[in-house]
Amino acid sequence: MTPFGEAMHALRHQKGVSQKEMAAAIGISAAYLSALEHGKRGAPSFEFLQRVAGYFNVIWDEADELFRLASLSDPRVTLDTAGLSPAHTAFANRLAAQIGTLSGQTIASLEDVLEKARFADNEL
């Protein structure tokens, strides 16, 4: 399941609707909706995100969060290290090889490192 799929699943359950009911209401197939929720499809389109936000009648901040989660939810990530250092390429390949074995705690630690690096890089 992707971050967006998890959020959409939670919204559906809060509203008490099935995938089939939601899919019919926003004009898509239940199979597509299921594939999105379970991480079998890439990131959804802007139009789809607008339909979901409208269907759940979410406020602006919640819609922004859904859009942010969608941008982080492509289950087939490609890292382009062309033009970067050999260390960047080696790190990207090592991460790709080990991503499935990392614990939740390790993922959280790596997220913290990335967040700190983002702020440090913005201060330069």
N, CA, C and O atoms as CSV, one atom per row, in Angstrom:
chain,resi,resn,atom,element,x,y,z
A,1,MET,N,N,0.850,-1.179,0.000
A,1,MET,CA,C,0.000,0.000,0.000
A,1,MET,C,C,0.893,1.239,0.000
A,1,MET,O,O,1.929,1.258,0.665
A,2,THR,N,N,0.502,2.252,-0.730
A,2,THR,CA,C,1.263,3.500,-0.791
A,2,THR,C,C,0.735,4.476,0.259
A,2,THR,O,O,-0.336,4.253,0.822
A,3,PRO,N,N,1.476,5.561,0.531
A,3,PRO,CA,C,0.957,6.563,1.476
A,3,PRO,C,C,-0.403,7.114,1.033
A,3,PRO,O,O,-1.297,7.297,1.859
A,4,PHE,N,N,-0.558,7.377,-0.265
A,4,PHE,CA,C,-1.844,7.872,-0.760
A,4,PHE,C,C,-2.925,6.803,-0.626
A,4,PHE,O,O,-4.043,7.100,-0.206
A,5,GLY,N,N,-2.597,5.563,-0.980
A,5,GLY,CA,C,-3.558,4.470,-0.857
A,5,GLY,C,C,-4.031,4.290,0.564
A,5,GLY,O,O,-5.216,4.063,0.811
A,6,GLU,N,N,-3.106,4.390,1.499
A,6,GLU,CA,C,-3.449,4.262,2.914
A,6,GLU,C,C,-4.387,5.383,3.349
A,6,GLU,O,O,-5.359,5.139,4.064
A,7,ALA,N,N,-4.096,6.622,2.917
A,7,ALA,CA,C,-4.942,7.767,3.273
A,7,ALA,C,C,-6.333,7.634,2.657
A,7,ALA,O,O,-7.335,7.910,3.317
A,8,MET,N,N,-6.395,7.214,1.399
A,8,MET,CA,C,-7.684,7.059,0.726
A,8,MET,C,C,-8.495,5.941,1.392
A,8,MET,O,O,-9.705,6.072,1.580
A,9,HIS,N,N,-7.831,4.858,1.742
A,9,HIS,CA,C,-8.482,3.745,2.433
A,9,HIS,C,C,-9.088,4.226,3.757
A,9,HIS,O,O,-10.226,3.892,4.087
A,10,ALA,N,N,-8.318,5.008,4.500
A,10,ALA,CA,C,-8.807,5.540,5.780
A,10,ALA,C,C,-10.010,6.469,5.572
A,10,ALA,O,O,-10.981,6.402,6.326
A,11,LEU,N,N,-9.948,7.335,4.552
A,11,LEU,CA,C,-11.075,8.232,4.269
A,11,LEU,C,C,-12.335,7.443,3.899
A,11,LEU,O,O,-13.439,7.774,4.333
A,12,ARG,N,N,-12.151,6.398,3.093
A,12,ARG,CA,C,-13.300,5.566,2.718
A,12,ARG,C,C,-13.940,4.930,3.942
A,12,ARG,O,O,-15.164,4.904,4.076
A,13,HIS,N,N,-13.108,4.423,4.824
A,13,HIS,CA,C,-13.636,3.769,6.025
A,13,HIS,C,C,-14.308,4.766,6.961
A,13,HIS,O,O,-15.312,4.440,7.594
A,14,GLN,N,N,-13.768,5.973,7.054
A,14,GLN,CA,C,-14.395,7.017,7.870
A,14,GLN,C,C,-15.772,7.373,7.331
A,14,GLN,O,O,-16.705,7.625,8.094
A,15,LYS,N,N,-15.888,7.389,6.010
A,15,LYS,CA,C,-17.162,7.724,5.371
A,15,LYS,C,C,-18.082,6.505,5.289
A,15,LYS,O,O,-19.282,6.647,5.054
A,16,GLY,N,N,-17.527,5.316,5.481
A,16,GLY,CA,C,-18.319,4.090,5.463
A,16,GLY,C,C,-18.751,3.672,4.073
A,16,GLY,O,O,-19.868,3.187,3.889
A,17,VAL,N,N,-17.870,3.855,3.081
A,17,VAL,CA,C,-18.206,3.470,1.703
A,17,VAL,C,C,-17.237,2.406,1.202
A,17,VAL,O,O,-16.082,2.346,1.622
A,18,SER,N,N,-17.719,1.594,0.320
A,18,SER,CA,C,-16.882,0.561,-0.292
A,18,SER,C,C,-16.133,1.149,-1.478
A,18,SER,O,O,-16.436,2.247,-1.946
A,19,GLN,N,N,-15.147,0.393,-1.954
A,19,GLN,CA,C,-14.438,0.816,-3.157
A,19,GLN,C,C,-15.407,0.930,-4.323
A,19,GLN,O,O,-15.329,1.869,-5.115
A,20,LYS,N,N,-16.308,-0.016,-4.423
A,20,LYS,CA,C,-17.271,-0.026,-5.524
A,20,LYS,C,C,-18.151,1.222,-5.493
A,20,LYS,O,O,-18.392,1.838,-6.532
A,21,GLU,N,N,-18.629,1.594,-4.315
A,21,GLU,CA,C,-19.479,2.789,-4.187
A,21,GLU,C,C,-18.703,4.061,-4.542
A,21,GLU,O,O,-19.199,4.922,-5.268
A,22,MET,N,N,-17.496,4.160,-4.026
A,22,MET,CA,C,-16.689,5.347,-4.304
A,22,MET,C,C,-16.337,5.431,-5.784
A,22,MET,O,O,-16.435,6.494,-6.396
A,23,ALA,N,N,-15.927,4.305,-6.350
A,23,ALA,CA,C,-15.551,4.283,-7.768
A,23,ALA,C,C,-16.711,4.741,-8.641
A,23,ALA,O,O,-16.522,5.542,-9.556
A,24,ALA,N,N,-17.901,4.242,-8.366
A,24,ALA,CA,C,-19.079,4.628,-9.150
A,24,ALA,C,C,-19.352,6.124,-9.008
A,24,ALA,O,O,-19.710,6.790,-9.979
A,25,ALA,N,N,-19.181,6.644,-7.804
A,25,ALA,CA,C,-19.476,8.053,-7.538
A,25,ALA,C,C,-18.505,9.001,-8.247
A,25,ALA,O,O,-18.896,10.096,-8.649
A,26,ILE,N,N,-17.238,8.588,-8.404
A,26,ILE,CA,C,-16.274,9.491,-9.039
A,26,ILE,C,C,-15.956,9.103,-10.487
A,26,ILE,O,O,-15.101,9.717,-11.125
A,27,GLY,N,N,-16.641,8.091,-10.995
A,27,GLY,CA,C,-16.534,7.752,-12.411
A,27,GLY,C,C,-15.297,6.989,-12.819
A,27,GLY,O,O,-14.743,7.226,-13.893
A,28,ILE,N,N,-14.858,6.073,-11.972
A,28,ILE,CA,C,-13.724,5.211,-12.321
A,28,ILE,C,C,-14.111,3.765,-12.011
A,28,ILE,O,O,-15.164,3.514,-11.425
A,29,SER,N,N,-13.276,2.835,-12.396
A,29,SER,CA,C,-13.573,1.433,-12.093
A,29,SER,C,C,-13.117,1.095,-10.672
A,29,SER,O,O,-12.157,1.668,-10.156
A,30,ALA,N,N,-13.816,0.165,-10.065
A,30,ALA,CA,C,-13.431,-0.307,-8.735
A,30,ALA,C,C,-12.062,-0.969,-8.789
A,30,ALA,O,O,-11.298,-0.897,-7.827
A,31,ALA,N,N,-11.750,-1.614,-9.910
A,31,ALA,CA,C,-10.447,-2.263,-10.058
A,31,ALA,C,C,-9.316,-1.231,-10.009
A,31,ALA,O,O,-8.283,-1.470,-9.384
A,32,TYR,N,N,-9.511,-0.089,-10.666
A,32,TYR,CA,C,-8.492,0.962,-10.647
A,32,TYR,C,C,-8.323,1.508,-9.231
A,32,TYR,O,O,-7.203,1.716,-8.766
A,33,LEU,N,N,-9.432,1.736,-8.561
A,33,LEU,CA,C,-9.387,2.251,-7.196
A,33,LEU,C,C,-8.653,1.267,-6.285
A,33,LEU,O,O,-7.823,1.671,-5.470
A,34,SER,N,N,-8.954,-0.001,-6.422
A,34,SER,CA,C,-8.284,-1.035,-5.637
A,34,SER,C,C,-6.782,-1.048,-5.927
A,34,SER,O,O,-5.965,-1.138,-5.010
A,35,ALA,N,N,-6.428,-0.955,-7.208
A,35,ALA,CA,C,-5.015,-0.955,-7.592
A,35,ALA,C,C,-4.279,0.241,-7.003
A,35,ALA,O,O,-3.126,0.112,-6.591
A,36,LEU,N,N,-4.930,1.411,-6.958
A,36,LEU,CA,C,-4.311,2.596,-6.352
A,36,LEU,C,C,-4.100,2.383,-4.861
A,36,LEU,O,O,-3.029,2.676,-4.330
A,37,GLU,N,N,-5.119,1.877,-4.193
A,37,GLU,CA,C,-5.021,1.674,-2.754
A,37,GLU,C,C,-3.935,0.673,-2.395
A,37,GLU,O,O,-3.273,0.820,-1.367
A,38,HIS,N,N,-3.745,-0.333,-3.222
A,38,HIS,CA,C,-2.795,-1.396,-2.909
A,38,HIS,C,C,-1.417,-1.204,-3.543
A,38,HIS,O,O,-0.578,-2.103,-3.488
A,39,GLY,N,N,-1.180,-0.031,-4.146
A,39,GLY,CA,C,0.140,0.273,-4.676
A,39,GLY,C,C,0.473,-0.453,-5.961
A,39,GLY,O,O,1.647,-0.659,-6.269
A,40,LYS,N,N,-0.537,-0.843,-6.714
A,40,LYS,CA,C,-0.304,-1.548,-7.977
A,40,LYS,C,C,-0.318,-0.597,-9.176
A,40,LYS,O,O,-0.019,-1.008,-10.297
A,41,ARG,N,N,-0.661,0.662,-8.943
A,41,ARG,CA,C,-0.686,1.678,-10.004
A,41,ARG,C,C,0.179,2.853,-9.576
A,41,ARG,O,O,0.432,3.064,-8.390
A,42,GLY,N,N,0.622,3.608,-10.564
A,42,GLY,CA,C,1.452,4.777,-10.297
A,42,GLY,C,C,0.655,5.888,-9.641
A,42,GLY,O,O,-0.525,5.728,-9.330
A,43,ALA,N,N,1.312,7.005,-9.439
A,43,ALA,CA,C,0.677,8.156,-8.808
A,43,ALA,C,C,-0.526,8.607,-9.642
A,43,ALA,O,O,-0.446,8.640,-10.870
A,44,PRO,N,N,-1.631,8.952,-8.990
A,44,PRO,CA,C,-2.843,9.355,-9.713
A,44,PRO,C,C,-2.705,10.745,-10.341
A,44,PRO,O,O,-1.847,11.540,-9.957
A,45,SER,N,N,-3.570,11.010,-11.308
A,45,SER,CA,C,-3.562,12.297,-12.007
A,45,SER,C,C,-4.143,13.397,-11.117
A,45,SER,O,O,-4.819,13.122,-10.125
A,46,PHE,N,N,-3.868,14.635,-11.488
A,46,PHE,CA,C,-4.414,15.792,-10.780
A,46,PHE,C,C,-5.940,15.766,-10.827
A,46,PHE,O,O,-6.601,16.053,-9.828
A,47,GLU,N,N,-6.493,15.424,-11.984
A,47,GLU,CA,C,-7.954,15.354,-12.120
A,47,GLU,C,C,-8.540,14.326,-11.150
A,47,GLU,O,O,-9.557,14.586,-10.507
A,48,PHE,N,N,-7.910,13.179,-11.048
A,48,PHE,CA,C,-8.392,12.156,-10.122
A,48,PHE,C,C,-8.330,12.675,-8.687
A,48,PHE,O,O,-9.265,12.478,-7.910
A,49,LEU,N,N,-7.233,13.334,-8.339
A,49,LEU,CA,C,-7.088,13.870,-6.986
A,49,LEU,C,C,-8.179,14.892,-6.671
A,49,LEU,O,O,-8.689,14.937,-5.552
A,50,GLN,N,N,-8.531,15.704,-7.655
A,50,GLN,CA,C,-9.614,16.675,-7.461
A,50,GLN,C,C,-10.942,15.963,-7.217
A,50,GLN,O,O,-11.735,16.386,-6.377
A,51,ARG,N,N,-11.177,14.892,-7.948
A,51,ARG,CA,C,-12.410,14.119,-7.750
A,51,ARG,C,C,-12.464,13.531,-6.344
A,51,ARG,O,O,-13.502,13.575,-5.684
A,52,VAL,N,N,-11.348,12.985,-5.896
A,52,VAL,CA,C,-11.293,12.388,-4.556
A,52,VAL,C,C,-11.536,13.454,-3.490
A,52,VAL,O,O,-12.319,13.244,-2.564
A,53,ALA,N,N,-10.863,14.596,-3.621
A,53,ALA,CA,C,-11.040,15.686,-2.653
A,53,ALA,C,C,-12.489,16.151,-2.632
A,53,ALA,O,O,-13.050,16.396,-1.565
A,54,GLY,N,N,-13.091,16.273,-3.804
A,54,GLY,CA,C,-14.499,16.672,-3.874
A,54,GLY,C,C,-15.420,15.622,-3.283
A,54,GLY,O,O,-16.368,15.955,-2.573
A,55,TYR,N,N,-15.153,14.365,-3.568
A,55,TYR,CA,C,-15.983,13.273,-3.062
A,55,TYR,C,C,-15.983,13.240,-1.532
A,55,TYR,O,O,-17.027,13.046,-0.908
A,56,PHE,N,N,-14.813,13.430,-0.941
A,56,PHE,CA,C,-14.721,13.408,0.515
A,56,PHE,C,C,-14.980,14.770,1.135
A,56,PHE,O,O,-15.006,14.908,2.358
A,57,ASN,N,N,-15.172,15.783,0.286
A,57,ASN,CA,C,-15.471,17.133,0.748
A,57,ASN,C,C,-14.423,17.601,1.766
A,57,ASN,O,O,-14.757,18.114,2.834
A,58,VAL,N,N,-13.155,17.412,1.407
A,58,VAL,CA,C,-12.079,17.759,2.325
A,58,VAL,C,C,-11.750,19.244,2.233
A,58,VAL,O,O,-11.917,19.871,1.187
A,59,ILE,N,N,-11.284,19.784,3.337
A,59,ILE,CA,C,-10.907,21.198,3.353
A,59,ILE,C,C,-9.547,21.363,2.667
A,59,ILE,O,O,-8.863,20.378,2.387
A,60,TRP,N,N,-9.166,22.599,2.404
A,60,TRP,CA,C,-7.979,22.904,1.614
A,60,TRP,C,C,-6.727,22.220,2.151
A,60,TRP,O,O,-5.985,21.612,1.379
A,61,ASP,N,N,-6.472,22.306,3.466
A,61,ASP,CA,C,-5.271,21.700,4.043
A,61,ASP,C,C,-5.262,20.188,3.861
A,61,ASP,O,O,-4.220,19.605,3.563
A,62,GLU,N,N,-6.413,19.551,4.038
A,62,GLU,CA,C,-6.496,18.104,3.853
A,62,GLU,C,C,-6.279,17.728,2.390
A,62,GLU,O,O,-5.657,16.708,2.093
A,63,ALA,N,N,-6.789,18.546,1.483
A,63,ALA,CA,C,-6.583,18.301,0.051
A,63,ALA,C,C,-5.101,18.427,-0.284
A,63,ALA,O,O,-4.563,17.613,-1.035
A,64,ASP,N,N,-4.440,19.439,0.266
A,64,ASP,CA,C,-2.996,19.594,0.047
A,64,ASP,C,C,-2.245,18.363,0.532
A,64,ASP,O,O,-1.308,17.909,-0.123
A,65,GLU,N,N,-2.647,17.827,1.663
A,65,GLU,CA,C,-1.987,16.637,2.199
A,65,GLU,C,C,-2.217,15.437,1.288
A,65,GLU,O,O,-1.296,14.653,1.057
A,66,LEU,N,N,-3.433,15.284,0.768
A,66,LEU,CA,C,-3.701,14.201,-0.183
A,66,LEU,C,C,-2.827,14.336,-1.425
A,66,LEU,O,O,-2.274,13.348,-1.908
A,67,PHE,N,N,-2.702,15.552,-1.941
A,67,PHE,CA,C,-1.885,15.794,-3.127
A,67,PHE,C,C,-0.415,15.489,-2.827
A,67,PHE,O,O,0.286,14.915,-3.660
A,68,ARG,N,N,0.048,15.876,-1.628
A,68,ARG,CA,C,1.432,15.607,-1.236
A,68,ARG,C,C,1.680,14.103,-1.143
A,68,ARG,O,O,2.694,13.602,-1.629
A,69,LEU,N,N,0.743,13.389,-0.514
A,69,LEU,CA,C,0.874,11.939,-0.391
A,69,LEU,C,C,0.872,11.267,-1.762
A,69,LEU,O,O,1.604,10.304,-1.991
A,70,ALA,N,N,0.049,11.777,-2.663
A,70,ALA,CA,C,0.007,11.210,-4.019
A,70,ALA,C,C,1.358,11.375,-4.710
A,70,ALA,O,O,1.806,10.485,-5.433
A,71,SER,N,N,1.997,12.505,-4.485
A,71,SER,CA,C,3.299,12.741,-5.128
A,71,SER,C,C,4.382,11.809,-4.578
A,71,SER,O,O,5.415,11.612,-5.217
A,72,LEU,N,N,4.149,11.243,-3.405
A,72,LEU,CA,C,5.102,10.326,-2.780
A,72,LEU,C,C,4.704,8.865,-2.949
A,72,LEU,O,O,5.269,7.989,-2.294
A,73,SER,N,N,3.741,8.597,-3.819
A,73,SER,CA,C,3.135,7.271,-3.848
A,73,SER,C,C,3.330,6.468,-5.125
A,73,SER,O,O,2.609,5.496,-5.352
A,74,ASP,N,N,4.267,6.843,-5.948
A,74,ASP,CA,C,4.521,6.012,-7.127
A,74,ASP,C,C,5.295,4.786,-6.680
A,74,ASP,O,O,6.421,4.919,-6.200
A,75,PRO,N,N,4.723,3.588,-6.822
A,75,PRO,CA,C,5.394,2.387,-6.323
A,75,PRO,C,C,6.582,1.940,-7.180
A,75,PRO,O,O,7.308,1.022,-6.797
A,76,ARG,N,N,6.784,2.575,-8.324
A,76,ARG,CA,C,7.901,2.210,-9.203
A,76,ARG,C,C,8.816,3.420,-9.376
A,76,ARG,O,O,8.764,4.120,-10.387
A,77,VAL,N,N,9.632,3.642,-8.390
A,77,VAL,CA,C,10.497,4.815,-8.342
A,77,VAL,C,C,11.733,4.612,-9.213
A,77,VAL,O,O,12.311,3.525,-9.236
A,78,THR,N,N,12.130,5.653,-9.922
A,78,THR,CA,C,13.361,5.635,-10.709
A,78,THR,C,C,14.252,6.749,-10.189
A,78,THR,O,O,13.820,7.894,-10.057
A,79,LEU,N,N,15.485,6.408,-9.898
A,79,LEU,CA,C,16.456,7.408,-9.462
A,79,LEU,C,C,17.443,7.653,-10.590
A,79,LEU,O,O,18.106,6.725,-11.053
A,80,ASP,N,N,17.542,8.889,-11.029
A,80,ASP,CA,C,18.473,9.259,-12.091
A,80,ASP,C,C,19.709,9.863,-11.444
A,80,ASP,O,O,19.666,10.987,-10.943
A,81,THR,N,N,20.801,9.126,-11.455
A,81,THR,CA,C,22.042,9.637,-10.873
A,81,THR,C,C,23.045,10.091,-11.934
A,81,THR,O,O,24.212,10.342,-11.634
A,82,ALA,N,N,22.570,10.190,-13.182
A,82,ALA,CA,C,23.456,10.663,-14.260
A,82,ALA,C,C,23.967,12.054,-13.898
A,82,ALA,O,O,23.190,12.937,-13.537
A,83,GLY,N,N,25.259,12.234,-13.998
A,83,GLY,CA,C,25.858,13.524,-13.705
A,83,GLY,C,C,26.201,13.723,-12.237
A,83,GLY,O,O,26.819,14.724,-11.874
A,84,LEU,N,N,25.807,12.780,-11.393
A,84,LEU,CA,C,26.146,12.877,-9.975
A,84,LEU,C,C,27.414,12.064,-9.710
A,84,LEU,O,O,27.935,11.390,-10.599
A,85,SER,N,N,27.880,12.141,-8.509
A,85,SER,CA,C,29.124,11.450,-8.160
A,85,SER,C,C,28.930,9.933,-8.130
A,85,SER,O,O,27.803,9.449,-8.025
A,86,PRO,N,N,30.028,9.188,-8.221
A,86,PRO,CA,C,29.940,7.734,-8.074
A,86,PRO,C,C,29.328,7.333,-6.726
A,86,PRO,O,O,28.640,6.316,-6.636
A,87,ALA,N,N,29.575,8.125,-5.689
A,87,ALA,CA,C,29.008,7.831,-4.370
A,87,ALA,C,C,27.485,7.912,-4.401
A,87,ALA,O,O,26.804,7.095,-3.781
A,88,HIS,N,N,26.952,8.896,-5.123
A,88,HIS,CA,C,25.494,9.014,-5.260
A,88,HIS,C,C,24.920,7.772,-5.944
A,88,HIS,O,O,23.917,7.214,-5.499
A,89,THR,N,N,25.562,7.351,-7.022
A,89,THR,CA,C,25.082,6.192,-7.772
A,89,THR,C,C,25.161,4.928,-6.930
A,89,THR,O,O,24.225,4.130,-6.914
A,90,ALA,N,N,26.271,4.744,-6.233
A,90,ALA,CA,C,26.426,3.563,-5.384
A,90,ALA,C,C,25.378,3.551,-4.283
A,90,ALA,O,O,24.800,2.504,-3.991
A,91,PHE,N,N,25.126,4.704,-3.668
A,91,PHE,CA,C,24.133,4.782,-2.599
A,91,PHE,C,C,22.730,4.464,-3.129
A,91,PHE,O,O,21.978,3.728,-2.491
A,92,ALA,N,N,22.383,5.011,-4.281
A,92,ALA,CA,C,21.069,4.761,-4.871
A,92,ALA,C,C,20.886,3.272,-5.166
A,92,ALA,O,O,19.819,2.713,-4.911
A,93,ASN,N,N,21.905,2.644,-5.692
A,93,ASN,CA,C,21.822,1.219,-5.997
A,93,ASN,C,C,21.760,0.363,-4.737
A,93,ASN,O,O,21.030,-0.627,-4.691
A,94,ARG,N,N,22.509,0.736,-3.736
A,94,ARG,CA,C,22.468,-0.010,-2.479
A,94,ARG,C,C,21.100,0.123,-1.822
A,94,ARG,O,O,20.558,-0.858,-1.314
A,95,LEU,N,N,20.547,1.316,-1.829
A,95,LEU,CA,C,19.210,1.518,-1.268
A,95,LEU,C,C,18.183,0.687,-2.029
A,95,LEU,O,O,17.331,0.041,-1.421
A,96,ALA,N,N,18.264,0.704,-3.361
A,96,ALA,CA,C,17.327,-0.080,-4.175
A,96,ALA,C,C,17.413,-1.572,-3.845
A,96,ALA,O,O,16.395,-2.261,-3.791
A,97,ALA,N,N,18.622,-2.057,-3.628
A,97,ALA,CA,C,18.811,-3.481,-3.344
A,97,ALA,C,C,18.308,-3.864,-1.954
A,97,ALA,O,O,17.893,-5.003,-1.741
A,98,GLN,N,N,18.341,-2.931,-1.013
A,98,GLN,CA,C,18.020,-3.267,0.373
A,98,GLN,C,C,16.686,-2.722,0.864
A,98,GLN,O,O,16.284,-3.038,1.984
A,99,ILE,N,N,15.995,-1.929,0.086
A,99,ILE,CA,C,14.794,-1.238,0.566
A,99,ILE,C,C,13.761,-2.194,1.166
A,99,ILE,O,O,13.122,-1.868,2.166
A,100,GLY,N,N,13.599,-3.352,0.570
A,100,GLY,CA,C,12.597,-4.301,1.051
A,100,GLY,C,C,12.942,-4.962,2.369
A,100,GLY,O,O,12.074,-5.567,2.999
A,101,THR,N,N,14.185,-4.862,2.799
A,101,THR,CA,C,14.600,-5.510,4.048
A,101,THR,C,C,14.698,-4.542,5.214
A,101,THR,O,O,14.953,-4.964,6.342
A,102,LEU,N,N,14.500,-3.249,4.966
A,102,LEU,CA,C,14.657,-2.254,6.021
A,102,LEU,C,C,13.457,-2.254,6.967
A,102,LEU,O,O,12.308,-2.357,6.535
A,103,SER,N,N,13.741,-2.139,8.246
A,103,SER,CA,C,12.678,-2.097,9.258
A,103,SER,C,C,12.015,-0.723,9.262
A,103,SER,O,O,12.539,0.240,8.701
A,104,GLY,N,N,10.872,-0.654,9.895
A,104,GLY,CA,C,10.186,0.629,10.049
A,104,GLY,C,C,11.035,1.634,10.801
A,104,GLY,O,O,11.018,2.825,10.488
A,105,GLN,N,N,11.777,1.163,11.788
A,105,GLN,CA,C,12.650,2.041,12.562
A,105,GLN,C,C,13.777,2.595,11.688
A,105,GLN,O,O,14.120,3.772,11.791
A,106,THR,N,N,14.343,1.761,10.842
A,106,THR,CA,C,15.408,2.218,9.948
A,106,THR,C,C,14.869,3.231,8.945
A,106,THR,O,O,15.516,4.241,8.669
A,107,ILE,N,N,13.689,2.961,8.404
A,107,ILE,CA,C,13.061,3.914,7.475
A,107,ILE,C,C,12.854,5.256,8.170
A,107,ILE,O,O,13.154,6.304,7.599
A,108,ALA,N,N,12.344,5.228,9.394
A,108,ALA,CA,C,12.118,6.474,10.140
A,108,ALA,C,C,13.433,7.215,10.370
A,108,ALA,O,O,13.477,8.441,10.270
A,109,SER,N,N,14.495,6.487,10.673
A,109,SER,CA,C,15.808,7.117,10.872
A,109,SER,C,C,16.310,7.765,9.587
A,109,SER,O,O,16.834,8.879,9.609
A,110,LEU,N,N,16.148,7.065,8.470
A,110,LEU,CA,C,16.562,7.635,7.183
A,110,LEU,C,C,15.728,8.857,6.823
A,110,LEU,O,O,16.254,9.823,6.272
A,111,GLU,N,N,14.424,8.825,7.129
A,111,GLU,CA,C,13.559,9.995,6.905
A,111,GLU,C,C,14.066,11.190,7.703
A,111,GLU,O,O,14.095,12.311,7.195
A,112,ASP,N,N,14.468,10.953,8.961
A,112,ASP,CA,C,15.006,12.023,9.799
A,112,ASP,C,C,16.277,12.615,9.181
A,112,ASP,O,O,16.451,13.834,9.155
A,113,VAL,N,N,17.154,11.750,8.688
A,113,VAL,CA,C,18.388,12.214,8.053
A,113,VAL,C,C,18.060,13.083,6.839
A,113,VAL,O,O,18.644,14.152,6.664
A,114,LEU,N,N,17.132,12.628,6.007
A,114,LEU,CA,C,16.754,13.404,4.816
A,114,LEU,C,C,16.136,14.747,5.197
A,114,LEU,O,O,16.405,15.762,4.554
A,115,GLU,N,N,15.316,14.752,6.231
A,115,GLU,CA,C,14.677,16.001,6.660
A,115,GLU,C,C,15.726,16.984,7.180
A,115,GLU,O,O,15.676,18.172,6.862
A,116,LYS,N,N,16.669,16.494,7.972
A,116,LYS,CA,C,17.736,17.361,8.486
A,116,LYS,C,C,18.596,17.881,7.333
A,116,LYS,O,O,18.994,19.047,7.333
A,117,ALA,N,N,18.882,17.034,6.362
A,117,ALA,CA,C,19.683,17.459,5.205
A,117,ALA,C,C,18.955,18.513,4.397
A,117,ALA,O,O,19.574,19.447,3.887
A,118,ARG,N,N,17.648,18.370,4.278
A,118,ARG,CA,C,16.865,19.362,3.523
A,118,ARG,C,C,16.975,20.741,4.168
A,118,ARG,O,O,17.173,21.744,3.482
A,119,PHE,N,N,16.845,20.782,5.484
A,119,PHE,CA,C,16.940,22.062,6.182
A,119,PHE,C,C,18.355,22.612,6.157
A,119,PHE,O,O,18.546,23.819,6.013
A,120,ALA,N,N,19.345,21.749,6.293
A,120,ALA,CA,C,20.750,22.178,6.258
A,120,ALA,C,C,21.101,22.734,4.878
A,120,ALA,O,O,21.801,23.742,4.777
A,121,ASP,N,N,20.622,22.088,3.821
A,121,ASP,CA,C,20.897,22.545,2.461
A,121,ASP,C,C,20.212,23.871,2.169
A,121,ASP,O,O,20.736,24.673,1.395
A,122,ASN,N,N,19.060,24.116,2.767
A,122,ASN,CA,C,18.353,25.381,2.554
A,122,ASN,C,C,19.017,26.544,3.266
A,122,ASN,O,O,18.807,27.700,2.897
A,123,GLU,N,N,19.816,26.253,4.285
A,123,GLU,CA,C,20.490,27.307,5.038
A,123,GLU,C,C,21.741,27.796,4.331
A,123,GLU,O,O,22.256,28.863,4.666
A,124,LEU,N,N,22.240,27.042,3.361
A,124,LEU,CA,C,23.487,27.428,2.684
A,124,LEU,C,C,23.303,28.587,1.772
A,124,LEU,O,O,24.259,29.027,1.133
